Amino acid sequence: MVACVTVIPPYLEKFDVQAMAMEILKTIPCPVPEFFDPRLFFVTNKPSLATMLMAIQSIILLPQGTFYVLHTWYHLVYAHSTRVSAETRKMQFRFLLGSLMQIMIPSTLFMNPILYIWFSVNTGYYNQEINNHLIFIVSFHGLLGTTCMILVHKSYRNHLVKMITLGKFPRQNVIRTNPISVIVSSARLVGQNVH
């Protein structure tokens, strides 16, 4: 809800789009052709509003995310329940680590573009070369997210190898068993008469 509500205020503002376009032409004298489209749209002309909304989202969402990760970590590592087997807990822990890596690797990569956008909006600094590099980095979002998913989760890795090798990859079926004692008091074989 916070993510949706905090983006509404800029859309409620009224300002002269043409005047803002002329102001931007002073900074960027040769913009892309789409800039001259009559449907040109600016979210806001107040950088402080955008900064404040980003801060509100961070202040509300980061503690929530941190709480959920730490709470899950605590219950998987320290607060063992008798209702969940050790193997299930181990699988859940691996899934948690995989999910965290899948989130953190792209997020870390995107931190520089986000910080630059924040800096650029608040200071009015504009550098086309940096913009080009950052757009190039951000364009790897899908590829990076998919690569992280494949590298982090074993089932996805195995399926990818199976797809690439057209199912000819040698299957390694490993069955782990714990030694158990079985006591049979009476046995009756099917199809035979036991006397």
Backbone as CSV, one residue per row, in Angstrom:
resi,resn,N_x,N_y,N_z,CA_x,CA_y,CA_z,C_x,C_y,C_z
1,MET,0.824,-1.182,0.000,0.000,0.000,0.000,0.879,1.261,0.000
2,VAL,1.950,1.222,0.788,2.841,2.387,0.865,3.435,2.686,-0.500
3,ALA,3.856,1.634,-1.202,4.472,1.829,-2.519,3.496,2.491,-3.484
4,CYS,2.216,2.174,-3.370,1.214,2.764,-4.271,0.833,4.178,-3.844
5,VAL,0.651,4.390,-2.545,0.172,5.682,-2.057,1.229,6.773,-2.216
6,THR,2.501,6.437,-2.028,3.530,7.483,-2.073,3.820,7.987,-3.476
7,VAL,3.344,7.318,-4.508,3.567,7.836,-5.866,2.408,8.710,-6.343
8,ILE,1.346,8.813,-5.567,0.180,9.597,-5.983,0.408,11.114,-5.932
9,PRO,1.028,11.685,-4.887,1.125,13.155,-4.799,1.676,13.862,-6.034
10,PRO,2.725,13.376,-6.693,3.184,14.108,-7.885,2.124,14.203,-8.980
11,TYR,1.278,13.192,-9.090,0.255,13.201,-10.136,-0.884,14.176,-9.828
12,LEU,-0.982,14.616,-8.594,-2.028,15.561,-8.214,-1.602,17.014,-8.428
13,GLU,-0.329,17.223,-8.725,0.169,18.584,-8.942,-0.245,19.118,-10.302
14,LYS,-0.336,20.431,-10.376,-0.607,21.084,-11.658,0.530,22.057,-11.920
15,PHE,1.152,21.930,-13.085,2.204,22.861,-13.482,2.249,22.918,-14.995
16,ASP,2.891,23.931,-15.507,2.969,24.162,-16.948,4.026,23.241,-17.562
17,VAL,3.555,22.258,-18.323,4.452,21.277,-18.934,5.359,21.942,-19.964
18,GLN,4.816,22.887,-20.736,5.628,23.557,-21.764,6.755,24.377,-21.139
19,ALA,6.462,25.066,-20.054,7.501,25.856,-19.375,8.594,24.945,-18.830
20,MET,8.186,23.796,-18.299,9.174,22.853,-17.785,10.006,22.270,-18.923
21,ALA,9.375,22.004,-20.071,10.108,21.490,-21.233,11.147,22.504,-21.693
22,MET,10.791,23.779,-21.700,11.755,24.818,-22.096,12.914,24.903,-21.104
23,GLU,12.613,24.708,-19.839,13.663,24.720,-18.813,14.634,23.554,-19.027
24,ILE,14.098,22.408,-19.377,14.949,21.236,-19.618,15.771,21.420,-20.882
25,LEU,15.219,22.115,-21.886,15.986,22.373,-23.113,17.227,23.226,-22.847
26,LYS,17.221,23.997,-21.775,18.417,24.765,-21.413,19.540,23.830,-20.950
27,THR,19.148,22.759,-20.265,20.137,21.798,-19.767,20.536,20.804,-20.840
28,ILE,19.540,20.313,-21.600,19.780,19.320,-22.651,19.398,19.960,-23.979
29,PRO,20.333,20.595,-24.669,19.980,21.312,-25.898,19.579,20.399,-27.056
30,CYS,20.020,19.162,-27.061,19.692,18.233,-28.161,19.039,16.973,-27.605
31,PRO,17.790,17.052,-27.158,17.144,15.861,-26.589,16.721,14.881,-27.686
32,VAL,16.256,13.732,-27.260,15.771,12.718,-28.199,14.498,13.228,-28.872
33,PRO,14.160,12.719,-30.069,12.963,13.205,-30.786,11.665,13.059,-29.991
34,GLU,11.574,12.049,-29.132,10.357,11.847,-28.343,10.088,13.013,-27.392
35,PHE,11.108,13.782,-27.098,10.946,14.926,-26.201,9.951,15.937,-26.764
36,PHE,9.864,16.011,-28.091,8.985,16.995,-28.736,7.582,16.452,-29.004
37,ASP,7.304,15.275,-28.528,5.972,14.688,-28.673,4.983,15.512,-27.845
38,PRO,3.798,15.834,-28.398,2.825,16.637,-27.631,2.324,15.927,-26.372
39,ARG,2.501,14.625,-26.309,2.066,13.887,-25.117,3.144,13.861,-24.030
40,LEU,4.149,14.699,-24.148,5.242,14.764,-23.180,4.673,14.944,-21.771
41,PHE,5.232,14.211,-20.831,4.692,14.201,-19.475,5.837,14.267,-18.466
42,PHE,5.716,15.133,-17.491,6.666,15.217,-16.382,5.935,14.821,-15.114
43,VAL,6.592,14.085,-14.265,5.949,13.656,-13.026,5.818,14.824,-12.055
44,THR,6.884,15.556,-11.877,6.841,16.688,-10.946,7.907,17.712,-11.314
45,ASN,7.702,18.920,-10.848,8.725,19.952,-11.025,9.363,20.319,-9.688
46,LYS,9.104,19.503,-8.668,9.645,19.742,-7.329,10.563,18.581,-6.934
47,PRO,11.857,18.749,-7.069,12.777,17.673,-6.693,12.664,17.280,-5.225
48,SER,12.372,18.240,-4.366,12.272,17.916,-2.940,11.105,16.970,-2.668
49,LEU,10.032,17.074,-3.449,8.891,16.171,-3.278,9.297,14.739,-3.623
50,ALA,10.010,14.572,-4.732,10.467,13.235,-5.123,11.402,12.652,-4.067
51,THR,12.296,13.470,-3.539,13.224,13.011,-2.497,12.473,12.618,-1.237
52,MET,11.507,13.429,-0.843,10.730,13.140,0.354,9.962,11.823,0.198
53,LEU,9.372,11.599,-0.978,8.614,10.366,-1.197,9.534,9.144,-1.191
54,MET,10.733,9.282,-1.772,11.699,8.178,-1.727,12.109,7.892,-0.285
55,ALA,12.297,8.937,0.509,12.681,8.763,1.912,11.566,8.083,2.701
56,ILE,10.319,8.484,2.456,9.187,7.864,3.155,9.118,6.379,2.833
57,GLN,9.252,6.040,1.559,9.228,4.627,1.186,10.355,3.867,1.870
58,SER,11.546,4.422,1.872,12.686,3.748,2.500,12.480,3.585,3.998
59,ILE,12.001,4.639,4.659,11.809,4.596,6.113,10.766,3.555,6.500
60,ILE,9.751,3.360,5.677,8.693,2.403,6.004,9.045,0.988,5.548
61,LEU,9.571,0.842,4.342,9.757,-0.493,3.773,11.030,-1.201,4.240
62,LEU,12.124,-0.477,4.432,13.371,-1.129,4.848,13.266,-1.797,6.223
63,PRO,12.713,-1.142,7.237,12.568,-1.851,8.517,11.656,-3.078,8.422
64,GLN,10.611,-3.000,7.613,9.733,-4.163,7.452,10.487,-5.330,6.828
65,GLY,11.206,-5.055,5.752,11.980,-6.107,5.094,13.019,-6.699,6.019
66,THR,13.697,-5.835,6.772,14.709,-6.308,7.723,14.072,-7.179,8.796
67,PHE,12.922,-6.765,9.318,12.231,-7.559,10.337,11.865,-8.942,9.803
68,TYR,11.282,-9.009,8.609,10.854,-10.300,8.076,12.037,-11.226,7.819
69,VAL,13.132,-10.688,7.314,14.311,-11.525,7.064,14.884,-12.033,8.385
70,LEU,15.056,-11.140,9.365,15.620,-11.559,10.654,14.691,-12.517,11.393
71,HIS,13.397,-12.278,11.312,12.428,-13.158,11.967,12.479,-14.554,11.350
72,THR,12.513,-14.623,10.041,12.600,-15.919,9.359,13.919,-16.597,9.690
73,TRP,15.003,-15.836,9.661,16.329,-16.371,9.991,16.324,-16.957,11.411
74,TYR,15.768,-16.223,12.365,15.726,-16.683,13.752,14.992,-18.014,13.864
75,HIS,13.833,-18.116,13.221,13.042,-19.339,13.345,13.668,-20.519,12.608
76,LEU,14.440,-20.259,11.576,15.098,-21.359,10.870,16.375,-21.808,11.568
77,VAL,17.075,-20.902,12.214,18.377,-21.237,12.794,18.291,-21.539,14.291
78,TYR,17.549,-20.743,15.049,17.595,-20.863,16.505,16.343,-21.482,17.126
79,ALA,15.175,-21.094,16.697,13.935,-21.571,17.313,13.441,-22.808,16.574
80,HIS,13.993,-23.947,16.934,13.623,-25.185,16.242,12.307,-25.715,16.781
81,SER,11.453,-26.082,15.880,10.158,-26.641,16.248,10.209,-28.148,16.054
82,THR,9.509,-28.867,16.898,9.478,-30.324,16.753,8.567,-30.741,15.604
83,ARG,7.750,-29.832,15.117,6.835,-30.166,14.027,7.524,-30.173,12.674
84,VAL,8.731,-29.626,12.592,9.448,-29.543,11.322,10.732,-30.348,11.442
85,SER,10.950,-31.225,10.480,12.152,-32.060,10.521,13.392,-31.226,10.231
86,ALA,14.537,-31.772,10.617,15.809,-31.075,10.389,16.064,-30.905,8.894
87,GLU,15.693,-31.894,8.103,15.904,-31.816,6.650,15.031,-30.720,6.033
88,THR,13.786,-30.616,6.479,12.901,-29.562,5.979,13.437,-28.189,6.363
89,ARG,13.905,-28.060,7.605,14.471,-26.791,8.058,15.712,-26.434,7.233
90,LYS,16.521,-27.440,6.925,17.722,-27.216,6.113,17.338,-26.745,4.705
91,MET,16.299,-27.358,4.125,15.842,-26.944,2.791,15.276,-25.524,2.838
92,GLN,14.520,-25.204,3.881,13.966,-23.860,4.015,15.075,-22.827,4.175
93,PHE,16.121,-23.171,4.916,17.248,-22.261,5.105,17.976,-22.023,3.782
94,ARG,18.191,-23.091,3.002,18.825,-22.941,1.687,17.971,-22.063,0.779
95,PHE,16.651,-22.246,0.840,15.753,-21.422,0.030,15.831,-19.958,0.461
96,LEU,15.887,-19.705,1.768,16.003,-18.334,2.267,17.297,-17.695,1.769
97,LEU,18.421,-18.407,1.892,19.697,-17.860,1.417,19.656,-17.608,-0.086
98,GLY,19.081,-18.544,-0.828,18.966,-18.370,-2.275,18.116,-17.168,-2.634
99,SER,17.007,-17.005,-1.943,16.126,-15.861,-2.212,16.812,-14.546,-1.865
100,LEU,17.531,-14.528,-0.737,18.245,-13.305,-0.354,19.310,-12.945,-1.382
101,MET,20.047,-13.948,-1.857,21.066,-13.663,-2.873,20.416,-13.196,-4.164
102,GLN,19.292,-13.807,-4.511,18.592,-13.424,-5.737,18.075,-11.987,-5.648
103,ILE,17.768,-11.521,-4.464,17.315,-10.141,-4.275,18.500,-9.186,-4.150
104,MET,19.511,-9.578,-3.389,20.605,-8.660,-3.061,21.549,-8.386,-4.230
105,ILE,21.809,-9.365,-5.079,22.756,-9.144,-6.179,22.235,-8.079,-7.143
106,PRO,21.006,-8.199,-7.680,20.517,-7.114,-8.547,20.334,-5.792,-7.794
107,SER,19.890,-5.864,-6.531,19.684,-4.623,-5.768,20.993,-3.874,-5.572
108,THR,22.060,-4.611,-5.296,23.366,-3.978,-5.131,23.809,-3.322,-6.429
109,LEU,23.565,-3.990,-7.539,23.938,-3.427,-8.836,23.138,-2.154,-9.129
110,PHE,21.880,-2.118,-8.714,21.023,-0.968,-9.008,21.195,0.183,-8.027
111,MET,21.967,-0.025,-6.975,22.133,1.042,-5.993,22.794,2.272,-6.610
112,ASN,23.793,2.091,-7.466,24.449,3.248,-8.095,23.491,4.048,-8.975
113,PRO,22.715,3.413,-9.869,21.754,4.211,-10.642,20.741,4.948,-9.769
114,ILE,20.262,4.297,-8.719,19.277,4.943,-7.845,19.898,6.151,-7.143
115,LEU,21.114,5.976,-6.632,21.784,7.093,-5.956,22.085,8.227,-6.930
116,TYR,22.467,7.885,-8.156,22.739,8.941,-9.142,21.459,9.704,-9.494
117,ILE,20.358,8.977,-9.671,19.083,9.643,-9.981,18.709,10.587,-8.839
118,TRP,18.855,10.109,-7.610,18.550,10.955,-6.461,19.439,12.200,-6.466
119,PHE,20.741,12.008,-6.683,21.689,13.126,-6.726,21.345,14.086,-7.865
120,SER,21.059,13.540,-9.031,20.774,14.355,-10.208,19.507,15.192,-10.022
121,VAL,18.474,14.574,-9.472,17.205,15.280,-9.272,17.368,16.410,-8.262
122,ASN,18.135,16.174,-7.210,18.254,17.171,-6.142,19.258,18.278,-6.426
123,THR,20.244,18.011,-7.268,21.257,19.041,-7.525,21.111,19.681,-8.897
124,GLY,20.338,19.055,-9.770,20.204,19.578,-11.123,21.387,19.223,-12.007
125,TYR,22.279,18.368,-11.514,23.447,17.955,-12.291,23.003,16.994,-13.391
126,TYR,23.513,17.207,-14.602,23.136,16.342,-15.718,24.393,15.949,-16.481
127,ASN,24.555,14.651,-16.714,25.696,14.149,-17.464,25.197,13.010,-18.350
128,GLN,25.142,13.232,-19.656,24.596,12.241,-20.579,25.421,10.958,-20.593
129,GLU,26.726,11.075,-20.450,27.572,9.880,-20.460,27.239,8.966,-19.282
130,ILE,27.094,9.559,-18.106,26.721,8.755,-16.933,25.334,8.162,-17.130
131,ASN,24.395,8.949,-17.660,23.050,8.430,-17.933,23.107,7.213,-18.846
132,ASN,23.897,7.288,-19.913,24.009,6.168,-20.849,24.552,4.922,-20.156
133,HIS,25.585,5.095,-19.341,26.158,3.947,-18.628,25.147,3.339,-17.653
134,LEU,24.423,4.188,-16.954,23.461,3.683,-15.978,22.284,2.982,-16.648
135,ILE,21.823,3.509,-17.771,20.743,2.840,-18.509,21.226,1.483,-19.008
136,PHE,22.471,1.418,-19.442,23.058,0.145,-19.882,23.077,-0.858,-18.727
137,ILE,23.465,-0.402,-17.535,23.500,-1.284,-16.363,22.092,-1.754,-16.008
138,VAL,21.135,-0.835,-15.988,19.764,-1.175,-15.601,19.120,-2.122,-16.612
139,SER,19.534,-2.049,-17.874,18.939,-2.924,-18.890,19.265,-4.392,-18.648
140,PHE,20.218,-4.677,-17.781,20.565,-6.061,-17.466,19.705,-6.646,-16.354
141,HIS,18.676,-5.934,-15.935,17.848,-6.390,-14.818,17.296,-7.794,-15.036
142,GLY,16.634,-8.018,-16.151,16.034,-9.324,-16.420,17.074,-10.420,-16.529
143,LEU,18.131,-10.156,-17.270,19.196,-11.147,-17.441,19.863,-11.465,-16.110
144,LEU,20.142,-10.445,-15.319,20.803,-10.657,-14.039,19.899,-11.407,-13.061
145,GLY,18.624,-11.036,-13.012,17.687,-11.730,-12.128,17.545,-13.198,-12.491
146,THR,17.448,-13.485,-13.789,17.331,-14.871,-14.243,18.609,-15.643,-13.958
147,THR,19.760,-15.033,-14.222,21.039,-15.693,-13.958,21.190,-16.002,-12.475
148,CYS,20.827,-15.058,-11.620,20.895,-15.297,-10.175,19.987,-16.453,-9.773
149,MET,18.782,-16.479,-10.333,17.841,-17.545,-10.005,18.416,-18.905,-10.395
150,ILE,19.023,-18.992,-11.582,19.577,-20.262,-12.051,20.792,-20.665,-11.220
151,LEU,21.654,-19.722,-10.895,22.862,-20.049,-10.139,22.572,-20.378,-8.678
152,VAL,21.566,-19.751,-8.114,21.303,-19.896,-6.689,20.477,-21.137,-6.368
153,HIS,19.481,-21.441,-7.170,18.580,-22.556,-6.873,18.978,-23.790,-7.679
154,LYS,19.281,-24.869,-6.964,19.788,-26.090,-7.592,18.796,-26.692,-8.580
155,SER,17.516,-26.675,-8.265,16.526,-27.285,-9.161,16.490,-26.572,-10.510
156,TYR,16.617,-25.241,-10.507,16.651,-24.500,-11.774,17.926,-24.812,-12.555
157,ARG,19.054,-24.924,-11.840,20.320,-25.283,-12.508,20.202,-26.637,-13.183
158,ASN,19.687,-27.618,-12.446,19.558,-28.968,-13.008,18.639,-28.977,-14.223
159,HIS,17.536,-28.233,-14.136,16.602,-28.197,-15.263,17.239,-27.532,-16.480
160,LEU,18.011,-26.469,-16.264,18.689,-25.801,-17.379,19.686,-26.744,-18.051
161,VAL,20.458,-27.462,-17.244,21.422,-28.418,-17.813,20.681,-29.493,-18.594
162,LYS,19.566,-29.951,-18.068,18.766,-30.967,-18.757,18.234,-30.432,-20.087
163,MET,17.803,-29.159,-20.110,17.305,-28.567,-21.356,18.425,-28.411,-22.375
164,ILE,19.585,-27.943,-21.925,20.702,-27.709,-22.845,21.216,-29.015,-23.431
165,THR,21.283,-30.051,-22.610,21.804,-31.339,-23.088,20.710,-32.220,-23.677
166,LEU,19.513,-31.667,-23.839,18.358,-32.399,-24.389,18.069,-33.682,-23.613
167,GLY,18.242,-33.622,-22.319,17.928,-34.756,-21.457,18.968,-35.848,-21.467
168,LYS,20.097,-35.652,-22.134,21.128,-36.690,-22.219,22.157,-36.573,-21.104
169,PHE,21.969,-35.618,-20.237,22.890,-35.445,-19.118,22.746,-36.642,-18.197
170,PRO,23.858,-37.266,-17.810,23.741,-38.448,-16.944,23.106,-38.088,-15.608
171,ARG,22.073,-38.819,-15.296,21.367,-38.553,-14.043,22.151,-39.154,-12.895
172,GLN,22.268,-38.402,-11.865,22.959,-38.878,-10.680,21.933,-39.005,-9.570
173,ASN,21.352,-40.176,-9.487,20.370,-40.409,-8.440,21.100,-40.893,-7.198
174,VAL,21.050,-40.125,-6.188,21.681,-40.490,-4.934,20.576,-40.656,-3.912
175,ILE,20.553,-41.811,-3.320,19.554,-42.076,-2.291,20.297,-42.201,-0.975
176,ARG,19.962,-41.342,-0.062,20.590,-41.374,1.251,19.630,-42.053,2.210
177,THR,20.127,-43.043,2.882,19.293,-43.729,3.855,20.037,-43.808,5.173
178,ASN,19.296,-43.786,6.224,19.865,-43.992,7.550,19.664,-45.453,7.906
179,PRO,20.631,-46.078,8.522,20.446,-47.479,8.905,19.301,-47.593,9.909
180,ILE,18.401,-48.526,9.639,17.267,-48.732,10.537,17.156,-50.212,10.864
181,SER,16.552,-50.502,11.946,16.320,-51.891,12.345,14.865,-52.219,12.079
182,VAL,14.656,-53.352,11.435,13.304,-53.790,11.144,13.094,-55.131,11.824
183,ILE,12.040,-55.238,12.584,11.707,-56.492,13.251,10.411,-56.987,12.645
184,VAL,10.476,-58.202,12.127,9.301,-58.794,11.511,8.851,-59.927,12.410
185,SER,7.625,-59.845,12.902,7.142,-60.881,13.806,6.539,-62.043,13.034
186,SER,5.831,-61.766,11.980,5.298,-62.844,11.155,5.210,-62.321,9.737
187,ALA,5.497,-63.188,8.807,5.489,-62.761,7.411,4.707,-63.757,6.593
188,ARG,3.987,-63.256,5.669,3.247,-64.111,4.769,3.577,-63.646,3.368
189,LEU,4.117,-64.508,2.580,4.484,-64.170,1.226,3.270,-64.290,0.334
190,VAL,3.063,-63.342,-0.508,1.924,-63.340,-1.410,2.164,-64.389,-2.488
191,GLY,1.169,-65.196,-2.737,1.272,-66.197,-3.803,1.865,-67.514,-3.332
192,GLN,2.257,-67.619,-2.078,2.820,-68.867,-1.564,2.093,-69.232,-0.280
193,ASN,1.988,-70.479,-0.068,1.396,-70.964,1.176,2.516,-71.175,2.182
194,VAL,2.399,-70.571,3.310,3.395,-70.739,4.364,2.812,-71.689,5.388
195,HIS,3.537,-72.781,5.693,3.036,-73.792,6.641,3.777,-73.733,7.931
